[in-house]
Amino acid sequence: MLLALTLSLINATPDYSVVVARRLGVDARRAAELSAVFAQALEKDTTHPLGQLLPVGEATEQLKQAGFPDTSVCNGSAACVSSLARVSGLKRIVALQLVKVGSDLAVDASVVEGEAGRILGSVTRTVKLKTADGELEPLARELLSKVAKATPELVAVKSDAPKNVDLTPPPPLPPPEVEVTPAPGLTTGRKVALGLGGGAVVALGVGIGLGASALSQSNALSAIDPQFEEKAAAARGTALAADLGYIAAGSLAVGALVAWLVSPPPAP
C-alpha cells in the first residue's frame, strides 16, 4: 500500500503553480524568492488544496523554454496569466503582483483558470518589505479560503492536465499606459513678475538705443556750426530719454524680483 501511494504521488500530474505576473521596484531574483515562499505557504494548508503543485522553479524553466523568460510582462493581465497556464499544461495559476511602496510591499495574489481565464479569487495586502517572507502565509490561507468558498468543487480535487494544450505564446502585450500629469501652471503673481521682467528688458533696450543715439549726436557737434545750440539741445534731450529708459528698466526689474519672491510657487 505504501508503494502504491508513493507511485501515485510520483505520477501525479501538476495542477497549478505560482508566477509573478507583475513587479514594480522588486528585482527578478527577489520576486522569484517570494513566489517560492508563497507556493510553500499554499502547500502547508491542506484544507483547501488547489491540486498538485508544479514547483516554481520547474514552472519558470518550462515558461522560459516556451518563450516567456519574464512572466511579469503580463502586467497583472488575467488573459496573459491564463495563457501561461495553458503553455505550462496547468489548470490554474496563482498570479502574484508585487509593488514596492517605500519600505512596504503591496502584494496581490489571484487564482486564474487556465481554460477560461476566470479569476477564482484574489486577496491584497501590504506587508513590510523586510519581513515579507513571514507575512505571506496568512495571505495564502486567506486566498485558499476565498477560492474554496467561490468554487467548492476545487476542494481536494486532483486530475490530469488538460489535453491539446495550445502552446502558441500570446501576442505581445501593449506597453502599460502611463498617466502623464501636466506641469502645474504659474501663479498670477509670478505671471505678473514675468511681465514686469519683460518690460524691464524692453526699457533697457530702449535706453541703450537712445544712449547710443545721444552719444552719436554729441560726437557730431561742432562749435562753429550755426545750429550748434539746437543740435546740442537735441543731444541732451536724447540723453535724458536714455536715462529715463535706464531708470524705468531698473524699476521694472526690481518690481519683477519682488513680485516673484512674494508670490507662492505653483501647487504640485
C-alpha positions as CSV (number, residue, x, y, z in Angstrom):
1,M,0.0,0.0,0.0
2,L,2.8,2.4,0.8
3,L,4.4,1.6,-2.5
4,A,1.2,2.3,-4.3
5,L,0.8,5.6,-2.5
6,T,4.4,6.5,-3.4
7,L,3.9,5.7,-7.1
8,S,0.7,7.7,-7.2
9,L,2.5,10.8,-5.8
10,I,5.3,10.4,-8.3
11,N,2.9,10.1,-11.3
12,A,0.6,12.9,-10.1
13,T,0.1,15.5,-12.8
14,P,0.6,19.1,-11.6
15,D,-2.5,21.2,-11.5
16,Y,-1.1,24.7,-10.6
17,S,1.9,26.8,-9.9
18,V,2.8,30.3,-8.8
19,V,4.2,33.0,-11.1
20,V,5.0,36.7,-10.7
21,A,2.6,38.5,-13.1
22,R,3.7,42.0,-12.2
23,R,6.6,43.6,-10.3
24,L,7.4,47.2,-9.7
25,G,10.5,48.1,-7.6
26,V,11.2,44.4,-7.0
27,D,14.1,42.7,-8.8
28,A,13.6,39.4,-10.6
29,R,15.6,37.4,-8.0
30,R,13.7,38.7,-5.0
31,A,10.4,38.2,-6.9
32,A,11.3,34.5,-7.6
33,E,12.1,34.0,-3.9
34,L,8.8,35.4,-2.8
35,S,6.8,33.3,-5.3
36,A,8.5,30.2,-4.0
37,V,7.7,31.2,-0.4
38,F,4.1,31.8,-1.3
39,A,3.9,28.4,-3.0
40,Q,5.2,26.7,0.1
41,A,2.6,28.6,2.2
42,L,-0.1,27.3,-0.1
43,E,1.1,23.7,0.2
44,K,1.1,24.0,4.0
45,D,-2.7,24.5,4.1
46,T,-4.2,21.1,3.2
47,T,-7.7,22.3,4.0
48,H,-8.5,23.8,0.6
49,P,-5.8,22.5,-1.8
50,L,-5.6,23.7,-5.4
51,G,-4.3,20.4,-6.5
52,Q,-0.8,19.1,-7.2
53,L,1.8,21.9,-7.2
54,L,4.3,22.3,-10.0
55,P,7.4,23.7,-8.2
56,V,8.0,27.3,-9.1
57,G,11.5,26.6,-10.4
58,E,10.2,24.0,-12.8
59,A,7.3,26.2,-14.0
60,T,9.8,29.0,-14.6
61,E,12.0,26.8,-16.7
62,Q,9.1,25.5,-18.7
63,L,7.9,29.0,-19.5
64,K,11.4,30.1,-20.5
65,Q,11.6,27.3,-23.0
66,A,8.2,28.3,-24.3
67,G,9.3,31.8,-24.9
68,F,8.3,33.5,-21.6
69,P,11.6,34.4,-19.8
70,D,9.9,37.1,-17.7
71,T,6.2,36.5,-16.7
72,S,6.0,39.9,-15.1
73,V,5.3,41.3,-18.7
74,C,1.7,40.1,-18.1
75,N,1.4,43.3,-16.0
76,G,-1.4,41.6,-14.0
77,S,-3.5,40.7,-17.0
78,A,-5.7,37.6,-16.3
79,A,-5.8,36.8,-20.0
80,C,-2.0,36.7,-20.2
81,V,-1.7,34.6,-17.0
82,S,-4.3,32.2,-18.4
83,S,-2.1,31.8,-21.5
84,L,0.9,31.0,-19.2
85,A,-1.2,28.2,-17.6
86,R,-2.1,26.7,-20.9
87,V,1.5,26.8,-22.1
88,S,2.5,25.0,-18.9
89,G,-0.3,22.5,-19.2
90,L,-1.7,23.6,-15.8
91,K,-5.4,24.0,-14.9
92,R,-4.8,27.2,-12.9
93,I,-2.0,29.6,-11.9
94,V,-1.6,31.7,-8.8
95,A,-0.5,35.1,-10.1
96,L,1.4,37.4,-7.8
97,Q,1.7,41.1,-8.2
98,L,4.5,42.7,-6.2
99,V,4.8,46.5,-5.9
100,K,7.3,48.2,-3.7
101,V,5.9,51.3,-1.9
102,G,8.6,52.9,0.2
103,S,9.6,50.3,2.9
104,D,6.4,48.3,2.3
105,L,5.4,45.7,-0.3
106,A,1.9,45.6,-1.8
107,V,1.1,42.0,-2.6
108,D,-1.9,40.9,-4.7
109,A,-2.5,37.2,-5.2
110,S,-5.1,35.8,-7.6
111,V,-6.0,32.3,-8.8
112,V,-6.6,32.3,-12.6
113,E,-8.1,29.5,-14.6
114,G,-6.1,28.3,-17.5
115,E,-9.0,27.4,-19.7
116,A,-11.4,30.3,-19.4
117,G,-9.2,32.9,-17.8
118,R,-11.6,33.4,-14.9
119,I,-10.3,34.8,-11.6
120,L,-11.4,32.3,-8.9
121,G,-10.3,34.5,-6.0
122,S,-7.9,37.2,-5.1
123,V,-6.5,38.9,-2.0
124,T,-4.4,42.0,-1.5
125,R,-2.3,43.0,1.5
126,T,0.5,45.5,2.2
127,V,3.4,44.0,4.3
128,K,6.8,45.1,5.4
129,L,9.4,44.5,2.8
130,K,12.0,43.2,5.2
131,T,9.6,40.7,6.8
132,A,7.5,39.8,3.7
133,D,8.5,36.1,3.7
134,G,6.9,35.6,7.1
135,E,3.8,37.5,6.3
136,L,2.8,35.6,3.1
137,E,1.5,32.5,4.9
138,P,-1.7,34.3,6.3
139,L,-2.3,35.8,2.8
140,A,-2.1,32.3,1.2
141,R,-4.6,30.9,3.7
142,E,-7.0,33.8,3.0
143,L,-6.7,33.2,-0.7
144,L,-7.4,29.5,-0.4
145,S,-10.4,30.2,1.8
146,K,-11.8,32.6,-0.8
147,V,-11.3,30.2,-3.7
148,A,-12.9,27.3,-1.7
149,K,-16.0,29.4,-1.0
150,A,-16.3,30.5,-4.6
151,T,-15.6,27.2,-6.2
152,P,-16.2,24.3,-3.7
153,E,-15.6,21.8,-6.5
154,L,-11.9,22.5,-6.4
155,V,-11.5,21.3,-2.8
156,A,-9.3,18.2,-2.7
157,V,-9.7,17.7,-6.5
158,K,-6.7,16.5,-8.4
159,S,-7.0,15.3,-12.0
160,D,-5.0,15.1,-15.3
161,A,-3.8,18.2,-17.1
162,P,-6.0,19.4,-20.0
163,K,-5.5,17.8,-23.3
164,N,-4.5,19.5,-26.6
165,V,-2.7,22.4,-24.8
166,D,-2.2,25.4,-27.1
167,L,1.5,26.2,-26.9
168,T,1.2,29.3,-29.0
169,P,2.5,32.3,-27.0
170,P,0.0,35.1,-26.6
171,P,0.5,38.2,-28.6
172,P,2.9,40.8,-27.1
173,L,1.2,43.0,-24.5
174,P,0.9,46.7,-25.3
175,P,3.1,48.9,-23.1
176,P,1.4,49.9,-19.9
177,E,-0.4,53.2,-20.0
178,V,1.5,55.9,-18.1
179,E,-0.6,58.8,-16.9
180,V,1.4,62.0,-17.5
181,T,0.4,64.7,-15.2
182,P,0.9,68.2,-16.8
183,A,3.2,70.5,-15.1
184,P,1.5,73.0,-12.8
185,G,1.0,76.5,-14.2
186,L,2.4,79.7,-12.8
187,T,0.5,81.6,-10.2
188,T,-0.9,85.1,-11.0
189,G,1.8,86.8,-9.0
190,R,4.6,85.1,-10.9
191,K,2.9,85.8,-14.2
192,V,3.0,89.5,-13.2
193,A,6.6,89.1,-12.3
194,L,7.4,87.7,-15.7
195,G,5.5,90.6,-17.4
196,L,7.4,93.1,-15.4
197,G,10.7,91.4,-16.2
198,G,9.8,91.5,-19.9
199,G,9.1,95.2,-19.6
200,A,12.4,95.8,-17.9
201,V,14.2,94.1,-20.8
202,V,12.3,96.3,-23.3
203,A,13.0,99.5,-21.4
204,L,16.7,98.6,-21.1
205,G,16.9,98.1,-24.9
206,V,15.2,101.5,-25.5
207,G,17.6,103.2,-23.0
208,I,20.7,101.6,-24.7
209,G,19.4,102.6,-28.1
210,L,18.8,106.2,-27.1
211,G,22.1,106.4,-25.2
212,A,23.9,105.3,-28.4
213,S,22.0,107.9,-30.4
214,A,22.8,110.7,-27.9
215,L,26.5,109.8,-28.0
216,S,26.5,109.9,-31.7
217,Q,24.8,113.3,-31.7
218,S,27.3,114.7,-29.2
219,N,30.2,113.4,-31.2
220,A,28.8,115.2,-34.3
221,L,28.6,118.6,-32.6
222,S,30.8,121.4,-33.8
223,A,31.2,124.8,-32.1
224,I,31.3,126.6,-35.5
225,D,28.1,125.0,-36.6
226,P,25.3,127.7,-36.9
227,Q,22.8,125.2,-35.4
228,F,25.1,124.2,-32.6
229,E,22.6,125.1,-29.8
230,E,19.7,123.3,-31.4
231,K,21.8,120.2,-32.0
232,A,23.2,120.3,-28.5
233,A,19.7,120.6,-27.0
234,A,18.6,117.6,-29.1
235,A,21.5,115.5,-27.9
236,R,20.8,116.4,-24.3
237,G,17.1,115.5,-24.8
238,T,18.1,112.2,-26.3
239,A,20.5,111.5,-23.4
240,L,17.7,112.4,-20.9
241,A,15.3,110.0,-22.6
242,A,18.0,107.3,-22.4
243,D,18.4,107.9,-18.7
244,L,14.7,107.6,-18.2
245,G,14.8,104.3,-20.1
246,Y,17.5,103.0,-17.7
247,I,15.5,104.2,-14.7
248,A,12.4,102.5,-16.0
249,A,14.3,99.3,-16.7
250,G,15.7,99.2,-13.2
251,S,12.4,99.9,-11.6
252,L,10.6,97.2,-13.6
253,A,13.4,94.7,-12.8
254,V,13.1,95.4,-9.0
255,G,9.3,95.1,-9.2
256,A,9.6,91.8,-11.1
257,L,12.0,90.4,-8.5
258,V,9.8,91.5,-5.6
259,A,6.6,90.1,-7.3
260,W,8.4,86.7,-7.9
261,L,9.7,86.4,-4.4
262,V,6.4,87.3,-2.6
263,S,4.3,85.0,-4.8
264,P,4.0,81.4,-3.7
265,P,5.3,78.7,-6.0
266,P,2.7,76.8,-8.0
267,A,1.0,73.9,-6.2
268,P,2.3,70.4,-7.2
